[in-house]
Amino acid sequence: MIRSRMFLVLLVLGWSTMNHIDPAYSEPYRPTDDRQVLERLSFKPSDPVARELHNLRTDLRRNPRNLDSAVQLATRYIEQGRSEGDPRFLGQAQATLALWWNEPSPPPAALLLRATIRQNTHDFDQAIADLDQLLTLQPTNAQAWLTKASILQVQARYDEARRACQRLGRLAARHVLVGCLSDIGGMTGHSAKSKELLRQTLSDSALSGHERIWIATILAETATRTGAIEEAEQAFAEAFKVGIKDQYLLGAYADFLLDQSRYRDVLAMLQHETKADGLLLRLALAEQALNIPWFQNHKAELASRFSASRERGAATHVREEARFTLTILHDAQQALPLAQANWNVQREPADARILLQSALEARNSAAAQPVIEWLRTNHVEDIQLQQLSKQIQEATW
């Protein structure tokens, strides 16, 4: 799953059937010819998005060095990846920017997109470097400040993230500043105030669809962490009411439903959302709970995908692999180092949760200490994390 909140804020400023994979055929196929077509991204001929992408590709082929055409096409690929949860769209976006990708100082528009793609492949340091370079050239670029704030928050660099948000005060509409600061506030001991500001912001009829999803999802997640289940449900409903498909929203709501043991609701929502690893994992968890036969197929498919990801050296889905290893394979000893490796890269509540759960199951209180310290230092308000932390600290192993 393209799971970072960055895909929710990208462009906020204006910019199948289930597959059966036989475990016996899980070895990745290696083509011998770079010209060989392995698979085409699925589009119906009548799909307006397909027509738009075709037209943008045609424009770029006519003039491959036209930066504006490349930026338009790469942006649409990224947006489509956010909607469909298919990571191949990110690869398409990077390929579109190939002429500028390795330049030390590409044009600002290419810098912003390169930072966004790097952020979504968890190359956070390089993404920040790109954004700092861009902001030196364009210190009033609001999207760059918002993107930087999001990355810094994922890294738990909250003071720096807050300062990046504050730069938006004179550069963007008030609701962008509120969303940026409230997201951090909800993580650092100011949940009540954050929820109040977010509720007020949602009453603004001028919000675009993507902005409304962004604000409502922050509110839903903040409410969930503080145990305000009814408010969280209402906020999720507000986000879905917009009618724009968003993979991050699907994943966040699926987690909410799983915690409420609403497994059939997860099945209904995700039964055709199997391209993204994170959504397939959540679907498999619901199938496991309901003892549905398809669970074994999806278990095998996930194992194959994670194996292929490791072979490629990709670190994008380590959180999902840790969760899969703990909750589906029931192997805490293997899940724990995955959760620790993930925590070294990103530090959001979901990352904290899988590390605490793995440490608890593995009976390794020392491994949980970085998260426990993070909870204490940042005054994190999260009922589930606090309960896990208490269990570990009171354990007598």
Residue pairs with C-beta under 8 A, 6 or more apart in sequence:
1 85
1 247
1 248
1 251
1 276
1 277
1 278
1 279
1 317
1 320
2 81
2 82
2 85
2 87
2 90
2 120
2 247
2 248
2 276
3 247
3 248
3 251
3 278
3 319
4 119
4 120
4 150
4 154
4 248
5 150
5 153
5 154
5 183
5 248
6 116
6 119
6 120
6 147
6 150
6 151
6 154
7 78
7 81
7 82
7 120
7 246
7 247
7 248
8 82
8 210
8 213
8 214
8 217
8 246
8 248
8 249
9 146
9 147
9 150
9 179
9 180
9 214
10 78
10 79
10 82
10 116
10 143
10 147
11 75
11 79
11 210
12 146
12 176
12 179
12 208
12 210
12 211
12 214
13 142
13 143
13 146
13 172
13 176
14 208
15 75
15 143
16 42
16 272
16 274
16 275
17 272
18 271
18 272
18 274
18 294
18 297
18 298
19 274
19 301
20 297
20 301
21 297
21 300
21 301
21 304
22 300
23 300
23 303
23 304
26 300
26 303
26 304
26 307
28 307
28 308
28 311
29 38
31 38
41 86
41 88
41 89
41 92
43 49
43 50
43 53
44 50
49 76
49 80
52 76
53 73
53 76
53 77
53 80
56 69
56 72
56 73
56 76
57 73
59 66
59 69
59 72
59 73
60 66
60 69
60 70
60 73
60 96
63 69
64 99
65 99
67 100
67 107
67 109
67 110
68 109
70 96
70 97
70 99
70 100
70 110
71 109
71 110
71 113
73 93
73 96
74 93
74 94
74 96
74 97
74 113
75 93
75 113
77 89
77 90
77 92
77 93
77 96
78 89
78 90
78 93
78 113
78 116
78 117
80 86
80 89
81 87
81 88
81 89
81 90
81 93
82 246
82 247
82 248
83 244
83 245
83 246
83 247
84 245
84 247
84 275
85 247
85 250
85 273
85 275
85 276
85 278
85 279
86 275
86 276
87 276
87 316
90 117
90 120
90 121
93 113
93 117
94 101
94 117
97 106
97 110
97 113
97 114
97 117
100 106
100 107
100 110
100 114
101 110
101 114
103 110
105 133
106 114
108 134
108 137
108 138
108 141
111 130
111 131
111 133
111 134
112 130
112 131
112 134
112 141
112 143
112 144
112 147
114 130
115 126
115 127
115 128
115 130
115 131
115 134
115 144
115 147
116 127
116 147
118 124
118 126
118 127
118 130
119 127
119 147
119 150
119 151
120 316
121 314
121 316
122 315
122 316
122 345
122 346
124 151
124 154
124 155
124 345
124 346
127 147
127 151
128 148
128 151
128 152
131 144
131 147
131 148
131 151
132 148
134 141
134 144
135 141
135 144
135 145
135 148
138 144
140 171
141 171
142 168
142 171
142 172
142 176
145 164
145 165
145 167
145 168
145 171
146 164
146 165
146 168
146 172
146 176
146 180
148 161
148 164
149 161
149 162
149 164
149 165
149 168
149 180
149 184
150 161
152 158
152 160
152 161
152 164
153 161
153 183
153 184
153 187
153 348
154 346
154 347
154 348
155 346
155 347
156 347
156 374
156 378
158 184
158 187
158 188
158 378
161 184
162 181
162 184
164 180
165 177
165 180
165 181
165 184
166 177
166 181
168 176
168 177
168 180
169 177
174 201
175 201
175 204
175 207
175 211
175 215
176 211
178 197
178 198
178 200
178 201
178 215
179 198
179 201
179 211
179 214
179 215
179 218
181 194
181 197
182 193
182 194
182 195
182 197
182 198
182 218
182 222
183 194
183 218
185 191
185 193
185 194
186 194
186 195
186 218
186 221
186 222
186 225
186 381
187 349
187 378
187 380
188 378
188 379
188 380
189 378
189 379
189 380
189 381
191 222
191 225
191 226
191 381
194 218
194 222
195 219
195 222
195 223
195 226
195 228
195 231
198 215
198 216
198 218
198 219
198 222
199 219
201 207
201 215
202 212
202 215
202 216
202 219
202 235
202 238
207 215
209 242
209 243
209 244
210 244
212 238
212 239
212 242
213 239
213 242
213 244
213 246
213 249
216 235
216 236
216 238
216 239
216 242
217 235
217 236
217 239
217 248
217 249
217 252
219 231
219 232
219 235
219 238
220 232
220 233
220 235
220 236
220 239
220 252
220 253
220 256
221 232
221 252
221 349
223 229
223 231
223 232
223 235
224 232
224 256
224 259
225 349
225 381
225 382
225 383
225 384
225 385
226 381
226 382
226 383
227 383
229 260
232 256
233 256
236 249
236 252
236 253
236 256
239 246
239 249
239 253
240 249
240 253
247 276
247 278
247 279
250 269
250 270
250 273
250 279
251 276
251 278
251 279
251 282
253 269
254 266
254 269
254 270
254 279
254 282
254 283
254 286
255 282
255 350
257 263
257 265
257 266
257 269
257 286
258 266
258 282
258 285
258 286
259 384
261 289
263 286
263 289
263 290
264 286
264 290
266 282
266 283
266 285
266 286
267 283
267 286
267 287
267 290
267 292
270 279
270 280
270 282
270 283
270 286
271 283
273 279
273 280
273 283
274 280
274 283
274 298
274 301
277 302
277 305
277 306
277 309
277 317
277 320
278 317
278 320
280 298
280 301
280 302
280 305
281 302
281 320
281 323
281 324
281 328
283 298
284 295
284 298
284 299
284 302
284 324
284 328
285 327
285 328
287 294
287 295
287 298
288 295
288 299
288 327
288 328
299 328
302 324
302 328
303 324
305 317
306 317
306 320
306 321
306 324
309 316
309 317
309 321
315 341
315 345
318 338
318 341
318 342
318 345
319 339
319 342
319 346
319 350
319 351
319 354
321 338
322 335
322 338
322 339
322 342
322 354
322 355
322 358
323 335
323 354
325 331
325 334
325 335
325 338
326 332
326 335
326 339
326 354
326 357
326 358
326 361
329 335
332 358
332 361
332 362
333 362
335 354
335 358
335 361
335 362
336 355
336 358
336 359
336 362
336 364
336 367
338 358
339 351
339 354
339 355
339 357
339 358
339 359
340 355
340 367
342 351
342 354
342 355
343 351
343 352
343 355
343 370
343 371
347 374
349 380
349 382
349 385
352 371
352 374
352 375
352 380
352 382
352 385
353 384
353 385
353 388
355 367
355 368
355 370
355 371
356 368
356 371
356 385
356 388
356 389
356 392
357 388
358 367
359 365
359 367
359 368
359 371
359 392
360 368
360 388
360 391
360 392
360 395
363 395
363 397
365 392
365 393
365 395
365 397
368 389
368 392
371 385
371 389
372 389
372 392
372 393
374 380
375 382
375 385
375 386
375 389
